[in-house]
C-alpha cells in the first residue's frame, strides 16, 4: 500500500522522453498545407515522409479532399433520425452501446 505513489511517479519518465523528442518530430503535411497555408513546408514534409522529390500529386490530393469536405452538407441529429435509410443503423449502435454500459464491459 505504501508504494502507490511510485505508480504515479512512473508516468514522469515517458512524459519527459516525449517532451524532449517532440521538438524534433516533423509537423503533419496536411496541417501545414490546410491550417498554416504553407505550401513549401508541406512539400518538404511530404518529401521527407515519402522519400521522393515530386510530391505535387499528393499535395493536389490533399487540396481536393479539403474542397470536398468543405462542400459536404452537415446534418443535424434530428434530420439524421428522420432519415429512414440510417435509422436502423443508429438504433443498432445505440442499443449496442447501451448494452456495453449496462453489462460493465467497458469498465473491464
C-alpha positions in Angstrom: 0.0 0.0 0.0 2.8 2.4 0.6 4.2 2.0 -2.9 1.3 3.5 -4.8 3.0 6.9 -5.2 5.7 5.2 -7.3 3.0 4.3 -9.8 2.2 8.0 -10.3 5.9 8.8 -10.5 6.4 6.2 -13.3 4.4 8.5 -15.6 7.1 11.1 -15.4 9.7 9.1 -17.4 7.6 8.7 -20.6 6.4 12.3 -20.3 10.0 13.6 -20.1 11.0 11.5 -23.0 8.1 12.8 -25.1 8.8 16.4 -24.1 12.5 16.0 -25.2 11.7 14.3 -28.5 8.7 16.4 -29.6 10.5 19.4 -31.0 12.4 17.1 -33.3 9.4 15.5 -34.9 8.1 16.9 -38.2 4.8 18.6 -38.5 2.0 17.0 -40.5 1.9 17.9 -44.2 -1.8 18.2 -44.1 -1.7 20.6 -41.1 1.0 22.7 -42.8 -1.0 22.8 -46.0 -4.6 23.3 -44.8 -4.2 25.1 -41.5 -1.0 27.1 -41.9 -1.3 27.5 -45.7 2.4 27.0 -46.0 2.9 25.0 -49.3 6.7 25.0 -49.2 6.9 23.5 -45.8 4.1 21.0 -46.6 6.0 20.0 -49.7 9.2 19.4 -47.7 7.3 17.4 -45.1 5.8 15.2 -47.9 9.2 14.7 -49.4 10.6 13.7 -46.0 7.8 11.2 -45.3 7.5 9.7 -48.8 11.2 9.9 -49.8 10.6 11.2 -53.3 11.2 14.6 -54.9 7.9 15.0 -56.8 5.1 15.3 -54.3 2.8 17.6 -56.4 0.3 14.7 -56.8 0.0 14.3 -53.0 -0.5 18.0 -52.5 -3.2 18.1 -55.1 -5.0 15.1 -53.4 -5.0 16.9 -50.1 -6.3 20.1 -51.6 -9.0 18.2 -53.5 -10.1 16.3 -50.4 -10.3 19.6 -48.5 -12.5 21.1 -51.2 -14.8 18.0 -51.0 -15.0 18.3 -47.2 -15.9 22.0 -47.4 -18.7 21.2 -49.8 -20.3 18.4 -47.8 -23.6 19.3 -46.1 -23.8 18.9 -42.3 -26.8 17.1 -41.0 -28.4 17.6 -37.5 -29.2 14.7 -35.2 -32.9 15.3 -35.7 -32.5 15.1 -39.5 -30.4 12.0 -39.2 -33.1 10.3 -37.1 -35.8 11.3 -39.6 -33.9 9.6 -42.4 -35.2 6.0 -42.9 -32.0 4.8 -44.6 -29.9 5.3 -41.5 -32.4 4.9 -38.7 -31.8 1.1 -38.3 -28.1 1.6 -38.1 -28.4 4.3 -35.5 -30.8 2.2 -33.4 -28.3 -0.8 -33.6 -25.4 1.4 -32.4 -27.4 2.9 -29.6 -28.7 -0.5 -28.3 -25.2 -2.0 -28.5 -23.6 0.9 -26.6 -26.4 0.8 -24.0 -25.7 -2.9 -23.5 -22.0 -2.2 -23.1 -22.8 0.3 -20.4 -25.3 -1.9 -18.6 -23.1 -5.0 -18.5 -20.0 -3.2 -17.4 -17.8 -4.4 -20.3 -16.2 -1.0 -20.8 -15.2 -0.9 -17.1 -13.1 -4.1 -17.6 
